[in-house]
Amino acid sequence: MRRQFKFLICLSLLCTIFYSNIGTTSVNAAQHPKTQSIHLKINKYFILYSQPYPPFIDNKYRLLIPLRSIQGLMGGTVTYDETTKKAVVKWLDREFELVIGSTQAKVNGVPIQMDTVPILKDGAMFLPMRLFLEHTDVSYKWDQKKQLLHITDERAEKGLPFEYFAGFDPWAELGKDAFDLLSYKLIPRKSGWAISIKAKNITGQKIPAGKADIHPLVSYVPPGGFSSDAYSRPSYPKPPALDKDAVIEITRNIGDIKRAEYIISVGRQIP
């Protein structure tokens, strides 16, 4: 797999150089609030951002995710009809039909009543994730306090962002979850954007200096590519030692937010 991804590492460096030289974009402040909660995690990856808006909790206290994420991150296939405002999603041997603004859905042709509705937000359709959890055998955990859905199923880890990360990750087998990523902020700068991530040490013990691995990766819209701080030649200083339950905030450049399709991150302790 590593040979397969050598070209991606080069592409990553090119993307970093290219996007770091793009001027600040005019992203609406209401679209990207100063502090954004994190509501979705797929195996070891926290899903921070998805274009045009990250997963969020609606006024019925249900998690909504972008339609495109089911294909771009979870390996499903999706179609959307602008005339009928209906989406058809095929995922984990099920076919789902949902319509914007309607509590009526279908699963394999069988009518299902939902307690919230799909919506159109910033030009994208967002779907209630609960429907997919209840009508497949996907493994997951729901943290009510943090309002975080943690999908713990390899079948849901199918998108290119995960492949990009795995292609240069030296700690794929050795790194272990050590941080709860609490929130993030998107910060405009003169030469693009940065992301600031706040994370808490949840190991129950002190993490030595340089062993904290909070590592965001930006996956760009077609023609694609990704940007991330290289493990082999890191641009940023190693994190300091962190006491039990300590909270750390790290900031990384991400380039042009308009070109960012997904931002994902791990929160681990490495050997």
C-alpha positions as CSV (number, residue, x, y, z in Angstrom):
1,M,0.0,0.0,0.0
2,R,2.9,2.4,0.8
3,R,4.2,2.2,-2.8
4,Q,0.7,2.9,-4.0
5,F,0.6,6.1,-2.0
6,K,4.1,7.6,-2.7
7,F,2.6,9.7,-5.4
8,L,-0.1,10.9,-3.0
9,I,2.6,12.2,-0.6
10,C,4.1,14.2,-3.4
11,L,0.7,15.4,-4.4
12,S,0.1,16.4,-0.7
13,L,3.2,18.6,-0.8
14,L,2.2,20.2,-4.0
15,C,-1.3,20.9,-2.6
16,T,0.1,22.4,0.5
17,I,2.4,24.8,-1.5
18,F,-0.4,25.7,-4.0
19,Y,-3.2,26.3,-1.5
20,S,-1.0,28.2,1.0
21,N,-0.6,30.9,-1.6
22,I,-4.3,31.4,-2.3
23,G,-5.8,34.5,-0.9
24,T,-8.3,34.5,2.0
25,T,-11.7,33.4,0.8
26,S,-15.0,35.1,1.6
27,V,-16.7,32.3,3.7
28,N,-19.7,33.5,5.5
29,A,-19.1,33.7,9.3
30,A,-22.5,32.3,10.0
31,Q,-21.7,29.3,7.9
32,H,-18.6,28.6,9.9
33,P,-19.0,29.6,13.5
34,K,-16.0,30.5,15.6
35,T,-16.3,27.3,17.6
36,Q,-17.7,24.1,16.0
37,S,-18.6,21.0,17.9
38,I,-17.6,17.6,16.5
39,H,-20.5,15.1,16.1
40,L,-19.1,12.2,14.0
41,K,-16.2,9.8,14.3
42,I,-15.6,6.8,12.0
43,N,-13.3,4.3,13.7
44,K,-10.2,6.3,14.7
45,Y,-11.0,9.3,12.5
46,F,-12.9,12.4,13.8
47,I,-14.8,14.0,11.0
48,L,-14.3,17.7,11.6
49,Y,-15.5,19.3,8.4
50,S,-17.4,18.3,5.4
51,Q,-18.3,20.6,2.5
52,P,-20.4,22.8,2.6
53,Y,-21.2,22.3,6.3
54,P,-20.2,19.7,8.9
55,P,-22.5,17.2,10.5
56,F,-24.8,18.9,13.1
57,I,-27.6,18.3,15.6
58,D,-31.0,19.6,14.4
59,N,-33.9,21.1,16.5
60,K,-35.2,17.6,17.0
61,Y,-31.8,16.6,18.6
62,R,-31.0,14.3,15.7
63,L,-27.7,14.1,13.9
64,L,-27.8,15.2,10.3
65,I,-25.0,14.5,7.8
66,P,-24.4,15.6,4.2
67,L,-25.8,13.3,1.6
68,R,-22.5,13.3,-0.2
69,S,-20.7,12.0,2.9
70,I,-22.4,8.7,2.7
71,Q,-20.7,8.2,-0.6
72,G,-17.5,10.2,0.0
73,L,-16.7,8.7,3.4
74,M,-18.8,5.6,4.0
75,G,-18.8,3.8,0.7
76,G,-22.4,4.1,-0.3
77,T,-23.9,5.3,-3.6
78,V,-26.2,8.3,-3.8
79,T,-28.5,10.0,-6.3
80,Y,-30.5,13.2,-6.0
81,D,-33.4,14.5,-8.1
82,E,-33.7,18.3,-7.9
83,T,-37.2,18.2,-9.3
84,T,-38.7,15.8,-6.7
85,K,-36.1,16.7,-4.0
86,K,-35.6,13.0,-3.4
87,A,-32.4,11.2,-2.6
88,V,-31.8,7.5,-3.1
89,V,-29.0,6.0,-1.0
90,K,-27.7,2.5,-1.3
91,W,-25.6,1.5,1.7
92,L,-24.8,-1.8,3.4
93,D,-27.3,-3.8,1.3
94,R,-30.2,-1.4,1.9
95,E,-31.8,1.1,-0.3
96,F,-33.1,4.3,1.3
97,E,-35.4,6.9,-0.2
98,L,-35.7,10.3,1.5
99,V,-37.3,13.6,0.5
100,I,-36.4,17.1,1.7
101,G,-38.9,18.3,4.3
102,S,-40.7,15.0,4.7
103,T,-40.8,12.6,7.6
104,Q,-41.8,9.8,5.3
105,A,-38.9,7.6,4.0
106,K,-38.6,4.2,2.5
107,V,-36.2,1.4,3.3
108,N,-36.1,-1.3,0.6
109,G,-39.5,0.0,-0.6
110,V,-41.1,-0.2,2.9
111,P,-42.5,3.1,4.2
112,I,-40.8,4.4,7.4
113,Q,-41.9,7.3,9.6
114,M,-39.1,9.4,10.9
115,D,-39.2,11.9,13.8
116,T,-37.3,14.6,11.9
117,V,-36.8,15.6,8.3
118,P,-34.0,15.8,5.7
119,I,-33.2,19.5,4.9
120,L,-31.4,21.6,2.3
121,K,-28.6,23.6,3.8
122,D,-26.1,25.7,1.9
123,G,-27.2,24.0,-1.3
124,A,-26.7,20.5,0.0
125,M,-29.1,17.8,1.3
126,F,-28.6,16.7,4.9
127,L,-30.0,13.4,6.1
128,P,-31.0,12.0,9.6
129,M,-28.3,9.5,10.4
130,R,-30.6,7.6,12.8
131,L,-32.5,6.1,9.8
132,F,-29.4,4.4,8.6
133,L,-28.3,3.2,12.0
134,E,-31.7,1.6,12.8
135,H,-32.1,-0.2,9.4
136,T,-28.6,-1.6,8.9
137,D,-26.3,-3.8,11.1
138,V,-23.6,-1.1,11.3
139,S,-21.7,-1.1,14.6
140,Y,-21.8,2.3,16.5
141,K,-21.8,4.0,19.8
142,W,-23.7,7.1,20.7
143,D,-22.4,9.4,23.4
144,Q,-25.3,11.4,24.6
145,K,-23.2,13.8,26.8
146,K,-20.9,14.7,23.9
147,Q,-23.5,14.3,21.2
148,L,-21.0,12.2,19.3
149,L,-21.8,9.3,17.0
150,H,-18.9,6.9,16.8
151,I,-19.2,4.4,14.0
152,T,-17.0,1.4,14.9
153,D,-17.3,-0.6,11.7
154,E,-14.7,-1.1,9.0
155,R,-17.3,-1.2,6.3
156,A,-18.0,2.5,6.9
157,E,-14.4,3.6,6.4
158,K,-14.3,3.6,2.6
159,G,-13.7,7.1,1.4
160,L,-10.6,8.6,-0.2
161,P,-9.7,10.8,2.9
162,F,-9.1,7.6,4.9
163,E,-7.0,6.1,2.0
164,Y,-5.0,9.3,1.9
165,F,-4.3,9.2,5.6
166,A,-3.5,5.4,5.6
167,G,-1.0,5.9,2.8
168,F,1.5,7.9,4.9
169,D,0.5,6.8,8.5
170,P,3.5,5.0,10.2
171,W,1.4,4.4,13.3
172,A,-1.6,2.7,11.7
173,E,-1.2,-0.4,13.9
174,L,0.7,1.0,16.9
175,G,-1.1,4.3,17.6
176,K,-3.9,4.2,20.1
177,D,-6.8,6.5,20.8
178,A,-5.7,9.0,23.5
179,F,-7.7,12.2,22.9
180,D,-11.3,13.3,22.7
181,L,-11.4,16.0,20.1
182,L,-13.7,18.5,21.6
183,S,-14.2,21.3,19.1
184,Y,-12.5,23.2,16.3
185,K,-12.3,26.7,14.8
186,L,-11.7,27.8,11.2
187,I,-9.5,30.8,11.2
188,P,-9.0,33.2,8.2
189,R,-5.5,34.3,7.5
190,K,-3.8,36.5,4.9
191,S,-2.7,33.4,2.9
192,G,-5.6,31.1,3.3
193,W,-7.2,29.4,6.4
194,A,-6.1,27.6,9.5
195,I,-7.8,25.1,11.8
196,S,-7.5,25.2,15.5
197,I,-8.4,21.9,17.3
198,K,-9.1,21.5,21.0
199,A,-8.5,18.0,22.4
200,K,-8.5,16.4,25.9
201,N,-6.2,13.7,27.1
202,I,-8.4,10.7,28.0
203,T,-5.7,8.1,28.7
204,G,-6.0,8.5,32.5
205,Q,-2.3,9.2,32.7
206,K,0.4,11.6,31.6
207,I,1.4,11.6,27.9
208,P,5.2,12.2,27.4
209,A,6.4,15.1,25.2
210,G,6.2,14.4,21.5
211,K,3.8,11.4,21.9
212,A,0.5,13.2,21.3
213,D,-0.7,12.8,17.7
214,I,-3.5,15.2,16.8
215,H,-3.1,15.1,13.0
216,P,-5.7,16.8,10.7
217,L,-5.7,15.9,7.0
218,V,-7.5,18.1,4.4
219,S,-9.0,16.3,1.4
220,Y,-9.7,18.6,-1.5
221,V,-12.5,18.6,-4.1
222,P,-11.6,17.3,-7.6
223,P,-9.1,17.3,-9.1
224,G,-8.4,16.0,-5.6
225,G,-5.3,15.5,-3.5
226,F,-4.8,16.2,0.2
227,S,-2.7,18.2,2.6
228,S,-1.3,17.2,5.9
229,D,1.8,17.7,8.0
230,A,4.3,15.1,7.0
231,Y,5.3,12.5,9.7
232,S,8.7,12.2,8.1
233,R,9.4,15.9,8.0
234,P,7.0,17.7,10.3
235,S,6.6,21.4,9.9
236,Y,5.2,22.0,13.4
237,P,6.9,21.5,16.8
238,K,6.1,18.3,18.7
239,P,3.4,18.7,21.4
240,P,4.6,19.1,25.0
241,A,4.0,16.6,27.8
242,L,0.4,16.5,28.8
243,D,-0.9,15.7,32.2
244,K,-3.9,13.5,32.9
245,D,-7.1,15.2,31.6
246,A,-5.1,18.1,30.2
247,V,-6.6,20.0,27.3
248,I,-4.4,21.0,24.4
249,E,-5.2,23.3,21.4
250,I,-3.2,22.8,18.1
251,T,-3.3,25.0,15.0
252,R,-2.5,23.9,11.5
253,N,-2.7,25.7,8.1
254,I,-5.3,24.2,5.7
255,G,-5.1,26.5,2.7
256,D,-8.3,27.4,0.8
257,I,-11.4,26.3,2.7
258,K,-13.5,26.5,-0.5
259,R,-11.4,23.7,-1.9
260,A,-11.6,21.6,1.2
261,E,-14.1,18.7,0.9
262,Y,-13.3,17.0,4.2
263,I,-11.1,17.6,7.2
264,I,-10.5,14.5,9.3
265,S,-8.1,13.9,12.2
266,V,-6.9,11.3,14.6
267,G,-6.3,11.9,18.3
268,R,-3.8,9.3,19.4
269,Q,-0.7,8.5,21.5
270,I,2.1,7.2,19.4
271,P,5.0,4.9,20.6
